[in-house]
């Protein structure tokens, strides 16, 4: 733990898992803190800026839509979208990248589109089984303004994070062909043993242990959200140190994930380490998939860029080709 100033604010930086969990779990002592520009971009009713009942209710609704069960009936649809994307990229130089620009105008347009969708669904009495449908079906649930801010918030939380993790997975599997083969084998073997046809189904999603270890190890080693931030609501003492009211506190996930006392040989990509559960509170995590293409990475493999999360340089340009 040490203190510093970041962007003019006094901050306490934490890279010990117990202290990080203390800060994240004590919302009577620490509140979320974000820049004014983030609040303007997402909307002040978005989940990130709130606590207690309003926050808990939104969190429960969002969690319901990202549980694996939520995609049970649309697995083959998701697989076919993924496959058609991969097919359209075959043989081409492609960049997996995320771009954040013209945010204010984009936000306004998104809000208008969402308002239109809400009004159409209401007029047509459409009951849809998605996050918007869930928000709209809540009795005494969020207002339209709150729904819009939170749909934009979830798009923000889900899009770049998921795209960035996928990019890192492609990089690590590309660099570790034996792990890639093991992942592919584990899915195909399971299907052959069950006499099933090629194509993902619900039992694959529940049984892809190897795949989920690869995802966990990627989330750990790439730690795409390196840290989060809170603000002390009052003076708080941790481990004999005083954190004065108003100071920011930054738990550093990346450092916690890269401490050798938490994860042996932390710089090594080794999904097998997740065959046993990590020490409590040392892994701040998330998520699943399959594909039958291979790729080669173009250009320098060692450099990173920040856009806004750490990504392999230029979004990891790759050439895709069908698996032989
Ligand atoms: C796959 C990569 C992802 C990573 C590494 C990730 C990581 C995180 C972390 C560390 C936080 C906590 C921030 C804090 O408490 O200060 C968070 C919050 C959040 N994430 Fe994700 N996330 C990912 C994907 C997603 C997806 C796909 C969704 C879509 C639903 C999502 C929705 C949210 C929401 C709504 C919050 C705010 C939760 C709250 O305030 O209680 N995230 N995420």
Boltz pocket constraint, residues with backbone or C-beta under 6 A from the ligand:
constraints:
  - pocket:
      binder: B
      contacts: [[A, 47], [A, 48], [A, 50], [A, 55], [A, 59], [A, 62], [A, 66], [A, 153], [A, 154], [A, 157], [A, 158], [A, 159], [A, 161], [A, 162], [A, 165], [A, 219], [A, 224], [A, 225], [A, 228], [A, 229], [A, 284], [A, 285], [A, 286], [A, 287]]
      max_distance: 6.0
